[in-house]
Amino acid sequence: MDKKFIDLYQDYSKGHLGRREFLKKLAALAGSTAAGVALLPLIEKKYAQAQFVPEDEPRLQTGYIQYPGQTGEVRAYKAQPKENKKHAGVIVIHENKGLQPHIEDVARRVALEGYCAIAPDALSPLGGTPESVDDARSKMRELDREDTVKNFVAAVQYLKTHPQTTGKVGCMGFCWGGSMTNQVAVHAPDLTAAVPFYGGQPDPEQVPQIKASLLLQYAGLDDRINAGIPEFEKALKKAGVEYEMFMYEGAGHAFFNDSRAERYHEKAAQLAWKRTLAFFKEKLKT
């Protein structure tokens, strides 16, 4: 099936297009309204298959949980192997659009590697992530930053003390979530490992508080975020924080998000994922 149909459906499913506009554009691509309607079930099936790990993956136990945070109960998506043994915990932090299906899929990918993964919804204090991506992005701007950081720090304690975990906890996040991952590293001394993807850096004076090992992933075509690297790296070296940094040349901001064709950079994403898994294996499983 032509990728343009999948891309159009993706825009619709993410709330970027209303149903009427979506059907109109689908009809134009297909040649007629009837052809578009006939293709719709096939497009929906193809889009569902595009997920890396299906929601009903038989090797995983998945669902939504709540844990106590600064603002009350925080809702999170949880995925873990079904096997009856303890696993290290990993927090997956979403972008600035709230908890979307892509991030839940990333949590399942992490769980398949042998971790207990949770993806908290930062918008829990405001009723949770709405269906519309635009509404979610708008609500994200209403969050109190200090309370939000504390809600994610609370996720570290939830996983550290969970009876199904080993007590070791890692954190990874993307874009807004990359910046939040850096903040979790600053404010959670019990965090073992952190992997911020193209995230805004903490203030230099905060860096000495970091106890976790860091794997920093940046995009070569991300000038705004990259501008903060020199000062951050200087502070990391001065504080003696263990870190490794990778720059993915030719890739732009959000290059890991395979649900956004205009951003996704397959080569960079696959390499970054390979490095992330190796890093977590070293820090969380030994």
Secondary structure, 3 states (H helix, E strand, C coil): CCHHHHHHHHHHHCCCCCHHHHHHHHHHHHCCHHHHHHHHHHHHHHHHHCCCCCCCCCCEEEEEEEEEECCEEEEEEEEEECCCCCEEEEEEECCCCCCCHHHHHHHHHHHHCCCEEEEECCCHHHCCCCCCHHHHHHHHCCCCHHHHHHHHHHHHHHHHCCCCEEEEEEEEEECHHHHHHHHHHHHCCCCCEEEEECCCCCCHHHHHHCCCEEEEEEEEECHHHHCCHHHHHHHHHHHCCCEEEEEEEEEECCCCCCCCCCCCCHHHHHHHHHHHHHHHHHHHCC
